[in-house]
């Protein structure tokens, strides 16, 4: 399966529930998403795949979160890879389905909150 398909499936599932979900391939490309965009609310959640956290990604993640007002964060982590769970609002370990991720998003930002989602790497 091409690597963009899980991101596209997650965005589609979230949009079906009324969320405004945006996806990018990396934290660097997520930094290019405008903070204010006509017809969109502020970013309400940042979803990050653990594979995106290599090298100097901590600085990019910090910049992204600061730029968007420090929204909650959801990490999609590998089953056996270590994670500093204090850094994240919620951590979902693989294997996880799109439905599992959608449930976690809904727990973090109920749809009635009316805020946009940013899903930079997943």
N, CA, C and O of each residue as an XYZ file, in Angstrom:
488
protein
N       0.848     -1.176      0.000
C       0.000      0.000      0.000
C       0.894      1.239      0.000
O       1.780      1.348      0.848
N       0.685      2.177     -0.929
C       1.471      3.415     -0.915
C       1.332      4.135      0.423
O       0.270      4.117      1.045
N       2.426      4.770      0.858
C       2.461      5.364      2.194
C       1.445      6.475      2.407
O       1.116      6.770      3.556
N       0.936      7.101      1.362
C      -0.035      8.179      1.564
C      -1.448      7.650      1.805
O      -2.302      8.402      2.275
N      -1.718      6.398      1.504
C      -3.069      5.864      1.646
C      -3.579      5.871      3.086
O      -4.725      6.264      3.303
N      -2.795      5.458      4.077
C      -3.323      5.538      5.453
C      -3.692      6.969      5.852
O      -4.702      7.189      6.521
N      -2.875      7.939      5.441
C      -3.190      9.349      5.724
C      -4.502      9.738      5.052
O      -5.361     10.370      5.667
N      -4.649      9.357      3.789
C      -5.861      9.703      3.043
C      -7.092      9.027      3.662
O      -8.150      9.645      3.771
N      -6.953      7.772      4.063
C      -8.072      7.075      4.706
C      -8.460      7.742      6.028
O      -9.644      7.903      6.323
N      -7.469      8.124      6.810
C      -7.755      8.799      8.078
C      -8.439     10.139      7.833
O      -9.433     10.460      8.484
N      -7.908     10.922      6.893
C      -8.546     12.211      6.578
C      -9.995     11.999      6.133
O     -10.896     12.708      6.581
N     -10.212     11.024      5.254
C     -11.564     10.758      4.768
C     -12.508     10.353      5.893
O     -13.641     10.831      5.959
N     -12.048      9.482      6.768
C     -12.880      9.035      7.889
C     -13.210     10.201      8.819
O     -14.333     10.301      9.313
N     -12.248     11.074      9.058
C     -12.492     12.233      9.917
C     -13.451     13.221      9.248
O     -14.331     13.780      9.904
N     -13.279     13.429      7.960
C     -14.180     14.345      7.245
C     -15.610     13.815      7.239
O     -16.557     14.599      7.302
N     -15.778     12.500      7.164
C     -17.122     11.903      7.223
C     -17.824     12.252      8.527
O     -19.051     12.335      8.571
N     -17.058     12.456      9.579
C     -17.628     12.791     10.889
C     -17.718     14.292     11.132
O     -18.140     14.730     12.202
N     -17.320     15.078     10.136
C     -17.446     16.525     10.262
C     -16.180     17.257     10.655
O     -16.216     18.468     10.875
N     -15.063     16.559     10.749
C     -13.792     17.213     11.043
C     -13.187     17.761      9.763
O     -13.428     17.233      8.677
N     -12.410     18.812      9.890
C     -11.660     19.373      8.773
C     -10.225     18.893      8.938
O      -9.461     19.471      9.711
N      -9.860     17.849      8.224
C      -8.556     17.217      8.405
C      -7.635     17.538      7.236
O      -8.040     17.492      6.075
N      -6.394     17.862      7.563
C      -5.365     18.165      6.576
C      -4.215     17.206      6.811
O      -3.884     16.918      7.961
N      -3.604     16.707      5.759
C      -2.488     15.779      5.915
C      -1.271     16.221      5.139
O      -1.382     16.792      4.054
N      -0.109     15.953      5.702
C       1.152     16.216      5.002
C       2.070     15.022      5.206
O       1.821     14.165      6.054
N       3.135     14.980      4.414
C       4.088     13.868      4.478
C       5.096     13.994      5.608
O       5.657     12.991      6.049
N       5.333     15.212      6.086
C       6.394     15.408      7.075
C       6.079     16.605      7.964
O       5.184     17.400      7.675
N       6.835     16.712      9.048
C       6.685     17.876      9.918
C       7.101     19.148      9.197
O       6.494     20.200      9.397
N       8.131     19.063      8.360
C       8.561     20.246      7.604
C       7.459     20.748      6.683
O       7.239     21.955      6.582
N       6.764     19.833      6.009
C       5.679     20.282      5.134
C       4.475     20.754      5.952
O       3.722     21.614      5.494
N       4.285     20.213      7.138
C       3.202     20.687      8.009
C       3.444     22.129      8.436
O       2.496     22.884      8.654
N       4.710     22.510      8.554
C       5.033     23.889      8.924
C       4.634     24.885      7.832
O       4.568     26.087      8.092
N       4.372     24.412      6.638
C       3.983     25.289      5.530
C       2.477     25.530      5.480
O       2.011     26.362      4.702
N       1.728     24.827      6.285
C       0.273     25.041      6.334
C       0.019     26.391      6.992
O       0.545     26.662      8.071
N      -0.783     27.241      6.353
C      -1.034     28.568      6.933
C      -1.742     28.468      8.286
O      -2.590     27.601      8.499
N      -1.381     29.356      9.175
C      -2.036     29.405     10.484
C      -3.478     29.864     10.311
O      -4.385     29.329     10.949
N      -3.686     30.844      9.460
C      -5.031     31.363      9.186
C      -5.321     31.136      7.710
O      -4.594     31.610      6.837
N      -6.401     30.400      7.450
C      -6.794     30.124      6.086
C      -8.298     30.343      5.975
O      -9.064     29.852      6.804
N      -8.714     31.070      4.962
C     -10.115     31.387      4.758
C     -10.967     30.120      4.771
O     -10.663     29.157      4.068
N     -12.013     30.121      5.556
C     -12.921     28.988      5.619
C     -12.503     27.880      6.561
O     -13.162     26.843      6.630
N     -11.420     28.085      7.286
C     -10.936     27.063      8.222
C     -10.738     27.686      9.591
O     -10.369     28.853      9.726
N     -10.993     26.877     10.592
C     -10.733     27.309     11.953
C      -9.290     27.016     12.322
O      -8.506     26.568     11.486
N      -8.944     27.269     13.569
C      -7.584     26.975     14.016
C      -7.334     25.470     14.095
O      -8.274     24.680     14.194
N      -6.095     25.093     14.051
C      -5.713     23.682     14.195
C      -6.090     23.240     15.603
O      -5.725     23.887     16.584
N      -6.826     22.131     15.694
C      -7.288     21.644     16.986
C      -6.532     20.438     17.492
O      -6.627     20.101     18.672
N      -5.776     19.774     16.616
C      -5.054     18.566     16.988
C      -3.976     18.303     15.956
O      -4.178     18.521     14.762
N      -2.840     17.836     16.421
C      -1.757     17.416     15.526
C      -1.541     15.928     15.749
O      -1.261     15.489     16.865
N      -1.675     15.149     14.666
C      -1.460     13.707     14.701
C      -0.118     13.437     14.027
O       0.126     13.885     12.907
N       0.752     12.698     14.726
C       2.102     12.447     14.216
C       2.388     10.955     14.219
O       2.141     10.266     15.209
N       2.907     10.468     13.115
C       3.377      9.092     13.036
C       4.789      9.052     13.603
O       5.599      9.929     13.302
N       5.092      8.064     14.407
C       6.406      7.975     15.036
C       7.536      7.933     14.014
O       8.647      8.375     14.306
N       7.267      7.408     12.820
C       8.290      7.374     11.776
C       8.739      8.767     11.357
O       9.831      8.916     10.809
N       7.927      9.787     11.601
C       8.286     11.158     11.244
C       9.238     11.785     12.253
O       9.750     12.882     12.028
N       9.475     11.097     13.358
C      10.291     11.665     14.437
C      11.734     11.167     14.361
O      12.194     10.427     15.231
N      12.420     11.573     13.337
C      13.830     11.198     13.172
C      14.671     12.464     13.087
O      14.178     13.531     12.721
N      15.919     12.329     13.423
C      16.831     13.470     13.297
C      16.419     14.630     14.184
O      16.208     14.459     15.384
N      16.304     15.820     13.585
C      15.983     17.041     14.315
C      14.478     17.311     14.325
O      14.051     18.465     14.278
N      13.698     16.270     14.385
C      12.247     16.434     14.320
C      11.662     17.108     15.554
O      10.602     17.728     15.468
N      12.323     17.002     16.686
C      11.796     17.622     17.908
C      11.661     19.129     17.723
O      10.672     19.722     18.153
N      12.647     19.746     17.086
C      12.588     21.189     16.844
C      11.453     21.530     15.887
O      10.749     22.519     16.090
N      11.268     20.723     14.845
C      10.184     20.967     13.891
C       8.832     20.786     14.561
O       7.916     21.575     14.327
N       8.694     19.756     15.391
C       7.434     19.532     16.099
C       7.151     20.687     17.051
O       6.025     21.181     17.102
N       8.147     21.121     17.800
C       7.956     22.252     18.714
C       7.533     23.501     17.955
O       6.644     24.227     18.399
N       8.164     23.757     16.812
C       7.817     24.924     16.001
C       6.385     24.819     15.487
O       5.646     25.803     15.498
N       5.996     23.637     15.039
C       4.639     23.425     14.530
C       3.605     23.672     15.625
O       2.615     24.372     15.409
N       3.841     23.099     16.785
C       2.892     23.262     17.883
C       2.813     24.710     18.340
O       1.721     25.221     18.591
N       3.940     25.367     18.451
C       3.946     26.769     18.866
C       3.219     27.635     17.839
O       2.450     28.527     18.200
N       3.462     27.371     16.589
C       2.850     28.146     15.508
C       1.319     28.062     15.540
O       0.632     29.022     15.192
N       0.801     26.924     15.954
C      -0.649     26.716     15.963
C      -1.265     26.788     17.361
O      -2.372     26.294     17.576
N      -0.564     27.393     18.299
C      -1.141     27.632     19.624
C      -1.137     26.440     20.558
O      -1.978     26.351     21.452
N      -0.203     25.524     20.365
C      -0.021     24.358     21.234
C      -1.264     23.476     21.357
O      -1.743     23.231     22.464
N      -1.789     22.996     20.219
C      -2.945     22.096     20.279
C      -2.548     20.746     20.867
O      -1.359     20.444     20.974
N      -3.527     19.936     21.249
C      -3.210     18.579     21.719
C      -2.503     17.789     20.616
O      -2.581     18.128     19.435
N      -1.811     16.726     21.036
C      -1.058     15.902     20.095
C      -1.398     14.431     20.285
O      -1.617     13.963     21.402
N      -1.436     13.717     19.168
C      -1.687     12.282     19.158
C      -0.535     11.628     18.404
O      -0.284     11.951     17.243
N       0.159     10.714     19.062
C       1.260      9.997     18.437
C       0.802      8.595     18.071
O       0.227      7.880     18.892
N       1.067      8.210     16.821
C       0.837      6.840     16.366
C       2.197      6.160     16.435
O       3.062      6.395     15.591
N       2.384      5.303     17.459
C       3.691      4.744     17.784
C       3.780      3.268     17.413
O       2.775      2.563     17.326
N       5.001      2.831     17.201
C       5.252      1.405     16.980
C       5.086      0.664     18.305
O       5.321      1.223     19.375
N       4.687     -0.572     18.220
C       4.389     -1.363     19.415
C       5.563     -1.442     20.376
O       5.370     -1.336     21.587
N       6.775     -1.625     19.867
C       7.918     -1.874     20.739
C       8.902     -0.706     20.823
O       9.879     -0.785     21.567
N       8.667      0.370     20.080
C       9.598      1.499     20.121
C       9.328      2.372     21.342
O       8.171      2.654     21.652
N      10.370      2.801     22.035
C      10.150      3.641     23.218
C       9.565      5.008     22.854
O       9.845      5.560     21.789
N       8.750      5.535     23.762
C       8.100      6.831     23.583
C       8.077      7.536     24.924
O       7.787      6.920     25.950
N       8.383      8.830     24.922
C       8.195      9.641     26.122
C       6.732     10.075     26.112
O       6.388     11.091     25.508
N       5.883      9.317     26.772
C       4.443      9.548     26.705
C       4.031     10.874     27.336
O       2.934     11.365     27.067
N       4.886     11.461     28.167
C       4.561     12.760     28.772
C       4.508     13.859     27.721
O       3.871     14.889     27.941
N       5.157     13.661     26.599
C       5.232     14.671     25.537
C       3.932     14.756     24.739
O       3.703     15.746     24.044
N       3.086     13.743     24.826
C       1.917     13.609     23.963
C       0.627     13.638     24.773
O       0.583     13.161     25.907
N      -0.418     14.200     24.181
C      -1.727     14.155     24.826
C      -2.238     12.723     24.886
O      -2.858     12.308     25.865
N      -1.965     11.977     23.822
C      -2.360     10.578     23.768
C      -1.413      9.840     22.830
O      -0.936     10.401     21.843
N      -1.146      8.571     23.150
C      -0.315      7.703     22.308
C      -1.143      6.484     21.944
O      -1.724      5.834     22.813
N      -1.194      6.177     20.652
C      -1.848      4.970     20.156
C      -0.746      4.074     19.614
O       0.050      4.495     18.774
N      -0.702      2.854     20.091
C       0.320      1.900     19.648
C      -0.202      1.030     18.519
O      -1.365      0.628     18.507
N       0.681      0.748     17.571
C       0.345     -0.195     16.502
C       0.308     -1.599     17.064
O       1.022     -1.887     18.025
N      -0.481     -2.462     16.512
C      -1.354     -2.223     15.365
C      -2.583     -1.420     15.781
O      -3.184     -1.665     16.827
N      -2.933     -0.470     14.949
C      -4.111      0.367     15.189
C      -4.817      0.574     13.863
O      -4.177      0.790     12.834
N      -6.122      0.507     13.892
C      -6.908      0.711     12.681
C      -7.232      2.192     12.513
O      -7.032      2.992     13.427
N      -7.731      2.541     11.343
C      -8.211      3.904     11.113
C      -9.328      4.210     12.113
O      -9.386      5.314     12.654
N     -10.208      3.249     12.360
C     -11.291      3.448     13.335
C     -10.741      3.728     14.733
O     -11.295      4.553     15.458
N      -9.656      3.049     15.119
C      -9.023      3.309     16.424
C      -8.541      4.755     16.496
O      -8.738      5.433     17.504
N      -7.915      5.217     15.429
C      -7.392      6.584     15.408
C      -8.524      7.603     15.441
O      -8.433      8.612     16.140
N      -9.578      7.346     14.696
C     -10.729      8.252     14.694
C     -11.328      8.342     16.093
O     -11.681      9.435     16.536
N     -11.452      7.221     16.798
C     -11.976      7.241     18.175
C     -11.098      8.098     19.084
O     -11.608      8.861     19.905
N      -9.789      7.974     18.940
C      -8.884      8.772     19.781
C      -8.997     10.258     19.457
O      -8.979     11.096     20.359
N      -9.111     10.582     18.182
C      -9.300     11.980     17.792
C     -10.579     12.518     18.423
O     -10.580     13.613     18.985
N     -11.658     11.761     18.333
C     -12.942     12.204     18.885
C     -12.870     12.387     20.399
O     -13.539     13.263     20.948
N     -12.074     11.579     21.070
C     -11.897     11.749     22.521
C     -11.136     13.034     22.845
O     -11.442     13.724     23.818
N     -10.148     13.339     22.021
C      -9.330     14.530     22.269
C     -10.043     15.817     21.879
O      -9.955     16.819     22.588
N     -10.744     15.791     20.760
C     -11.475     16.987     20.334
C     -12.857     16.573     19.828
O     -13.019     16.238     18.654
N     -13.836     16.597     20.704
C     -15.188     16.250     20.279
C     -15.620     17.109     19.095
O     -15.275     18.288     19.020
N     -16.355     16.532     18.196
C     -16.757     17.206     16.962
C     -17.453     18.529     17.238
O     -17.320     19.461     16.444
N     -18.169     18.641     18.303
C     -18.863     19.883     18.629
C     -17.905     21.034     18.911
O     -18.318     22.192     18.960
N     -16.616     20.714     19.099
C     -15.637     21.769     19.347
C     -15.472     22.662     18.136
O     -15.044     23.808     18.276
N     -15.806     22.163     16.924
C     -15.778     22.988     15.725
C     -14.409     23.481     15.341
O     -14.288     24.567     14.773
N     -13.380     22.728     15.628
C     -12.025     23.163     15.314
C     -11.461     22.284     14.217
O     -11.892     21.146     14.033
N     -10.488     22.822     13.486
C      -9.857     22.086     12.393
C      -8.856     21.087     12.941
O      -8.357     21.235     14.056
N      -8.573     20.087     12.159
C      -7.549     19.104     12.484
C      -6.387     19.250     11.548
O      -6.553     19.560     10.368
N      -5.230     19.030     12.069
C      -4.047     18.958     11.231
C      -3.426     17.607     11.464
O      -3.066     17.291     12.597
N      -3.289     16.816     10.460
C      -2.722     15.483     10.540
C      -1.454     15.439      9.707
O      -1.476     14.959      8.574
N      -0.358     15.929     10.247
C       0.808     16.156      9.411
C       1.475     14.934      8.833
O       1.990     14.973      7.715
N       1.472     13.863      9.571
C       2.282     12.775      9.053
C       1.574     11.452      8.975
O       2.206     10.435      8.685
N       0.354     11.430      9.211
C      -0.355     10.155      9.181
C      -1.660     10.297      8.456
O      -2.403      9.325      8.326
